[in-house]
Amino acid sequence: MSILYLLIPLSLILLGLAVWAFFWAVKHDQFEDLEGPAYRILFDEDDNDRPKDERRGPGRDAPGEDEERRD
């Protein structure tokens, strides 16, 4: 029975933290755009989807840059 004296205040503190986290998320617009990320992942352009001559590798500024360096 004495454990209730510890568990009840602990559960109220955790409830308060959960309510605070919810209101913080609402205040910082975390729930503003719920559908955007779902569509963005479908239409994201990866470098692997592009033809090889149009891909940008690490450290490349523009497509076709390697061909100019070889000359």
Legacy VTK file of the C-alpha trace (Angstrom):
# vtk DataFile Version 3.0
C-alpha trace
ASCII
DATASET POLYDATA
POINTS 71 float
0.000 0.000 0.000
2.861 2.385 0.724
4.077 2.024 -2.874
1.038 4.053 -3.939
2.550 7.082 -2.225
5.381 6.844 -4.734
3.501 5.698 -7.837
0.698 8.277 -7.799
2.983 11.343 -7.723
5.290 9.701 -10.253
2.391 9.063 -12.636
1.207 12.666 -12.224
4.704 13.939 -13.058
4.846 11.755 -16.161
1.382 12.937 -17.192
2.500 16.531 -16.762
5.572 15.888 -18.928
3.430 14.329 -21.638
1.014 17.274 -21.645
3.945 19.723 -21.733
5.537 17.845 -24.680
2.239 17.909 -26.576
1.751 21.649 -26.134
5.418 22.283 -27.018
4.967 20.335 -30.256
1.809 22.266 -31.123
3.498 25.588 -30.370
6.490 24.737 -32.582
4.266 23.693 -35.535
5.128 20.008 -35.442
1.587 19.139 -36.545
1.299 21.844 -39.210
1.826 19.672 -42.313
0.799 16.070 -41.759
0.522 15.012 -45.425
3.555 16.768 -46.920
6.264 14.319 -45.813
4.193 11.364 -47.017
4.008 12.803 -50.527
7.559 14.178 -50.484
9.072 10.719 -50.021
7.186 9.443 -53.057
8.375 12.212 -55.377
11.917 12.631 -54.074
14.539 12.630 -56.821
17.485 10.415 -55.991
20.792 10.636 -57.824
20.467 6.944 -58.690
17.288 7.680 -60.666
19.092 10.074 -62.997
21.191 9.052 -66.002
24.858 8.475 -65.181
26.094 11.627 -66.914
23.676 13.815 -64.910
24.503 12.446 -61.447
26.288 14.571 -58.893
28.874 12.716 -56.909
30.590 13.878 -53.729
32.554 17.047 -54.400
31.122 17.606 -57.881
29.636 21.010 -58.609
28.108 20.347 -62.004
27.401 17.373 -64.237
30.234 16.498 -66.581
32.955 18.068 -64.453
35.131 14.931 -64.463
35.453 14.981 -68.231
37.006 18.451 -68.138
39.593 17.461 -65.529
40.900 14.530 -67.584
42.027 16.730 -70.499
LINES 1 72
71 0 1 2 3 4 5 6 7 8 9 10 11 12 13 14 15 16 17 18 19 20 21 22 23 24 25 26 27 28 29 30 31 32 33 34 35 36 37 38 39 40 41 42 43 44 45 46 47 48 49 50 51 52 53 54 55 56 57 58 59 60 61 62 63 64 65 66 67 68 69 70
